[in-house]
Amino acid sequence: MKTRTKVFLIFFLLIIAAVIVIGVDVYISYKDFEAKSSEFVIGTPAFDVANNNESATITTTLSTPKLGYFPKSVRLDITVKKGGSVYGDPQQITIKLGESQDLVFVLVFETADISTIASGGVISLSVEVLATPIYFGISLNFVAQQFAPLVINIQA
């Protein structure tokens, strides 16, 4: 056998082995996700409305299970809405699976909302989260998952 053919054969076998290993990891990750989906935990958010009612800081913790053998991450695209329209700037956070991370959001209120809060009223916001898995640094947008909106009510 020629040297060029041997090199090609070795290269081809390495690619096949890598595909098999990655395929097994994806399968195990999927099975782990089914078994550990309850381990994705968002802690109870703590709200701190500023004294001047101009902003609120929301702090929570996100815990995730480890899935499969290879390290993976998830990108969270978080959008806050009020009455169907986007409220503030959307945020993007990446967290490694198998770790816990504190999440801190600062919402700057609009003038009308400041008046509502100051007069004892309630502001109802909807938080939408899109989770996109990241595998070997590649975003897997085709398996992104939109979670049910979380409604939060803020008052002074």
Contacts in CASP RR format, 6 or more apart in sequence:
PFRMAT RR
TARGET T0000
AUTHOR 0000-0000-0000
METHOD contacts of the structure
MODEL  1
MKTRTKVFLIFFLLIIAAVIVIGVDVYISYKDFEAKSSEFVIGTPAFDVA
NNNESATITTTLSTPKLGYFPKSVRLDITVKKGGSVYGDPQQITIKLGES
QDLVFVLVFETADISTIASGGVISLSVEVLATPIYFGISLNFVAQQFAPL
VINIQA
1 9 0 8 1.000
22 70 0 8 1.000
25 68 0 8 1.000
25 69 0 8 1.000
25 70 0 8 1.000
26 135 0 8 1.000
28 67 0 8 1.000
28 68 0 8 1.000
28 69 0 8 1.000
29 67 0 8 1.000
29 68 0 8 1.000
29 72 0 8 1.000
32 65 0 8 1.000
32 66 0 8 1.000
32 67 0 8 1.000
32 68 0 8 1.000
33 67 0 8 1.000
36 65 0 8 1.000
36 67 0 8 1.000
39 63 0 8 1.000
39 64 0 8 1.000
39 65 0 8 1.000
40 62 0 8 1.000
40 63 0 8 1.000
40 64 0 8 1.000
40 65 0 8 1.000
41 61 0 8 1.000
41 62 0 8 1.000
41 63 0 8 1.000
42 60 0 8 1.000
42 61 0 8 1.000
42 62 0 8 1.000
43 60 0 8 1.000
43 61 0 8 1.000
43 62 0 8 1.000
43 63 0 8 1.000
44 60 0 8 1.000
45 58 0 8 1.000
45 59 0 8 1.000
45 60 0 8 1.000
45 152 0 8 1.000
46 58 0 8 1.000
46 59 0 8 1.000
46 60 0 8 1.000
47 56 0 8 1.000
47 57 0 8 1.000
47 58 0 8 1.000
47 152 0 8 1.000
47 154 0 8 1.000
48 56 0 8 1.000
48 57 0 8 1.000
48 58 0 8 1.000
48 59 0 8 1.000
49 55 0 8 1.000
49 56 0 8 1.000
49 117 0 8 1.000
49 154 0 8 1.000
49 156 0 8 1.000
50 56 0 8 1.000
50 57 0 8 1.000
52 114 0 8 1.000
53 109 0 8 1.000
53 114 0 8 1.000
53 117 0 8 1.000
53 118 0 8 1.000
53 156 0 8 1.000
54 108 0 8 1.000
54 109 0 8 1.000
54 114 0 8 1.000
55 106 0 8 1.000
55 107 0 8 1.000
55 108 0 8 1.000
55 109 0 8 1.000
56 106 0 8 1.000
56 107 0 8 1.000
56 109 0 8 1.000
56 154 0 8 1.000
57 104 0 8 1.000
57 105 0 8 1.000
57 106 0 8 1.000
57 107 0 8 1.000
58 104 0 8 1.000
58 105 0 8 1.000
58 106 0 8 1.000
58 107 0 8 1.000
58 152 0 8 1.000
59 102 0 8 1.000
59 103 0 8 1.000
59 104 0 8 1.000
59 105 0 8 1.000
60 102 0 8 1.000
60 103 0 8 1.000
61 100 0 8 1.000
61 101 0 8 1.000
61 102 0 8 1.000
61 103 0 8 1.000
62 76 0 8 1.000
62 95 0 8 1.000
62 100 0 8 1.000
62 101 0 8 1.000
62 103 0 8 1.000
63 98 0 8 1.000
63 99 0 8 1.000
63 100 0 8 1.000
64 74 0 8 1.000
64 95 0 8 1.000
64 96 0 8 1.000
64 97 0 8 1.000
64 98 0 8 1.000
64 99 0 8 1.000
64 100 0 8 1.000
65 97 0 8 1.000
65 98 0 8 1.000
66 97 0 8 1.000
66 98 0 8 1.000
67 97 0 8 1.000
67 98 0 8 1.000
70 135 0 8 1.000
70 136 0 8 1.000
71 96 0 8 1.000
71 97 0 8 1.000
72 96 0 8 1.000
72 97 0 8 1.000
72 133 0 8 1.000
72 134 0 8 1.000
72 135 0 8 1.000
73 94 0 8 1.000
73 95 0 8 1.000
73 96 0 8 1.000
73 97 0 8 1.000
73 133 0 8 1.000
73 134 0 8 1.000
73 137 0 8 1.000
74 94 0 8 1.000
74 95 0 8 1.000
74 97 0 8 1.000
74 131 0 8 1.000
74 132 0 8 1.000
74 133 0 8 1.000
74 134 0 8 1.000
75 92 0 8 1.000
75 93 0 8 1.000
75 94 0 8 1.000
75 131 0 8 1.000
75 132 0 8 1.000
75 134 0 8 1.000
75 139 0 8 1.000
76 92 0 8 1.000
76 93 0 8 1.000
76 94 0 8 1.000
76 95 0 8 1.000
76 129 0 8 1.000
76 130 0 8 1.000
76 131 0 8 1.000
77 90 0 8 1.000
77 91 0 8 1.000
77 92 0 8 1.000
77 129 0 8 1.000
77 130 0 8 1.000
77 132 0 8 1.000
78 90 0 8 1.000
78 91 0 8 1.000
78 92 0 8 1.000
78 93 0 8 1.000
78 105 0 8 1.000
78 127 0 8 1.000
78 128 0 8 1.000
78 129 0 8 1.000
79 86 0 8 1.000
79 90 0 8 1.000
79 127 0 8 1.000
79 128 0 8 1.000
79 129 0 8 1.000
79 130 0 8 1.000
80 86 0 8 1.000
80 87 0 8 1.000
80 88 0 8 1.000
80 90 0 8 1.000
80 105 0 8 1.000
80 107 0 8 1.000
80 125 0 8 1.000
80 126 0 8 1.000
80 127 0 8 1.000
80 128 0 8 1.000
81 87 0 8 1.000
81 125 0 8 1.000
81 126 0 8 1.000
81 127 0 8 1.000
81 128 0 8 1.000
81 149 0 8 1.000
82 113 0 8 1.000
82 123 0 8 1.000
82 124 0 8 1.000
82 125 0 8 1.000
82 126 0 8 1.000
83 124 0 8 1.000
83 126 0 8 1.000
84 126 0 8 1.000
87 107 0 8 1.000
87 125 0 8 1.000
88 107 0 8 1.000
88 108 0 8 1.000
91 105 0 8 1.000
93 101 0 8 1.000
93 103 0 8 1.000
94 134 0 8 1.000
95 101 0 8 1.000
107 125 0 8 1.000
107 154 0 8 1.000
109 117 0 8 1.000
109 123 0 8 1.000
113 123 0 8 1.000
116 122 0 8 1.000
116 123 0 8 1.000
117 123 0 8 1.000
117 154 0 8 1.000
117 155 0 8 1.000
117 156 0 8 1.000
118 156 0 8 1.000
120 155 0 8 1.000
120 156 0 8 1.000
121 155 0 8 1.000
121 156 0 8 1.000
122 153 0 8 1.000
122 154 0 8 1.000
122 155 0 8 1.000
123 153 0 8 1.000
123 154 0 8 1.000
123 155 0 8 1.000
124 151 0 8 1.000
124 152 0 8 1.000
124 153 0 8 1.000
125 151 0 8 1.000
125 152 0 8 1.000
125 153 0 8 1.000
125 154 0 8 1.000
126 149 0 8 1.000
126 150 0 8 1.000
126 151 0 8 1.000
126 152 0 8 1.000
127 149 0 8 1.000
127 150 0 8 1.000
127 151 0 8 1.000
127 152 0 8 1.000
128 146 0 8 1.000
128 147 0 8 1.000
128 149 0 8 1.000
129 146 0 8 1.000
129 147 0 8 1.000
129 150 0 8 1.000
130 144 0 8 1.000
130 145 0 8 1.000
130 146 0 8 1.000
130 147 0 8 1.000
131 144 0 8 1.000
131 145 0 8 1.000
131 147 0 8 1.000
132 139 0 8 1.000
132 140 0 8 1.000
132 141 0 8 1.000
132 143 0 8 1.000
132 144 0 8 1.000
133 139 0 8 1.000
133 140 0 8 1.000
133 143 0 8 1.000
133 144 0 8 1.000
134 140 0 8 1.000
END
